[in-house]
Amino acid sequence: MLQINNLQASVEDKEILKGINLQVKPGEVHAIMGPNGSGKSTLANVIAGREEYEMTGGSIVLDNEDIADLDPEERAHKGVFLSFQYPIEIPGVSVTNFMKTAINETRKAQGKEEMKASDMLKMIREKSELLEIDRKFLSRSLNEGFSGGEKKRNEIFQMAMLEPKLAILDETDSGLDIDALRIVANGVNKLRSKDNATIVITHYQRLLDYIVPDFVHVLYKGRIVKTGGKELALELEERGYDWIKEEIEA
Amino acid sequence: MSFKDKILSSFIALENEVDTETYAHSLRNEALGNFEKLGVPQRKEEAYKYTSLKSVFNKDYSLFPKKDTAIEYSDIKRFLIHEIDAYRVIFVDGIYSSHLSQTTHDKFDVCLMSSALNNPKYNSVIETYYNKLASQDGLSSLNTAFAREGAYIHIGKNIAVEKPIEIVYFSTGNERALMTQPRNLVVVGENSQVQIIERHQSLSDNEVLTNAVTEIFAAQRAMVDYYKIQNDKLNASLLDHTSVDQRTSSEVRLHTFSFGGSLTRNNLNFYQNGEHCNSLLNGVTIIEGKQHVDHSTLVHHSQPNCESYQEYKQIFDDRAVGVFNGKVLVDKIAQKINAFQQNNNILVSDKATINAKPQLEIFADDVRCSHGCTIGQLDEEALFYMQSRGIGKKEARALLMFAFANSVLESVKIPEIKSRITKLIAKKLQVDIGFDL
């Protein structure tokens, strides 16, 4: 589904990603871990197409199509979803209408008709229940005055509404208490299918107790330096990152 | 011929056409003298520091349009709030169009300034109200000197006018360059209510300069809800002078939507002359290219226990220029005043300009006056966030801009106007999305 080859990227002329290779197949969950500043969020943003992150080499191929030159919205239309580490507050735009616009713009781009209002409402009801979101929330301005946990739940609610092929969860666990973490993870798990894939970016192993990865990659200084199964995450939790750094630098 | 010379010769021509024995004409003579003295405002005057009128006055305007320009309802329907039943007072090149209008003298007067100025039956109203409130500056005087047509609305006591009154001035462009002097008088009696929509619309690409004066009198407990829709073509400029007199417990709400036109100057003066008055001055400006919109507002609190509320949301793209000059004056006896002023601006392009100047002059000591002014840009993070959810950049920008302006739209009481403005904004921002936020 997703093939990243020798991806290099810089931010404000500073090289952050120095040749990333990653293959994700449908149905898989990949975890990307690594110390602070290793390039995890940059990788997420580059895949989603953020302009400030300049891709300087390599390719990002989604379903046999190179998406590196596409705008963020075009990537979204092809099924890429990024759950933000710090979701943006947008005063004056309600959650419901934001979703309505997002879904209908995506459908328009895909050559489909707008979703009927009744279908939209039904979907909103179902998905908000899945994430245990109070209906009152949906008429509030997007993320404005939401707590950290509410923002993250709202991200996964949006993901549930948009049904992406490839979901990238950037530090979705940060700022969540254990109950919110469980709700969010439960939502993500229910959305998993044999046709979609998830990339979970996290600093801590905790989230991976709930969203169990097929592969764990360790990102360090802009490269994937180690790949293993879910047990690698446990080892990192126990031993920290230093041993990996030592391995690399030895 | 200089503009001033032209004014003089045109005035002589005017005198051949109007009854020179009326009260209104004595005011015209006086006003002409006043204009001769004051002339067109210059940039060296503080009130016009950021708005030069040079380019709008250097054209060779005709002050008397040729008559008999026939236009049909189908030509103008789209400029009307045609979804609703309304009284309509419609002018074509400064002349009243009876076949496009729907007026009444039934329980109240929705009719023509020309008959009010000339028919003795209206003398007492004209002598009490006409030109009593309008500023006596050069441009208003120019209007008074030449005005002979406009909307005359006189509502007696205890009447709730059941449908809105739409006042629309069309210019057909049968003159290469036309200057018009529309004049409106709105007198609303005790306990009465009225809603009014005003618009100036050019139908061709020829030059138009409109110098309009409107006087609004709201008696005790009267309620006036007034909407100015400024979405004219880029060959048209508007100098609008609107003054409002409020008596005890009256409420006057005035919305100005400025999207079109080349240069627009809105002089909006509210005078609170009774206790417990409530004034609302709201505006949305969205302009681009080389458009220029200037809002100069004045709220004069001269009695205690009153409120005023101003909120102007403005968006400027390309090289557009905006001016917001908001003055709040609180007299010494005007205690327990609550005056609020908010002016928020977004500069979409780095070549756009906003000159914002709040002025508060407070002589009373027990008042609440607040003002806030912000100038910002569209949030790039928010744009990326919306794009990552599949909303195109243009649509994302439009949605952010609409959300920014929406607080002003929320105070619009006529749903059809709200939806019309929403559509105008979508069209203005060139997007095909619903904004029903």
Interface residues (C-beta under 8 A of the other chain):
Chain A: A48 G49 R50 E51 E52 D71 P72 E73 R75 A76 H77 V80 F81 L82 F84 P87 I88 I90 P91 G92 V93 S94 N97 F98 T101 A102 I103 N104 E105 T106 A109 Q158 L162
Chain B: D379 E380 E381 A382 F384 Y385 M386 Q387 S388 R389 G390 I391 G392 K393 E395 A396 L399 L400 F402 A403 F404 N406 S407 I433 G434 D436 L437
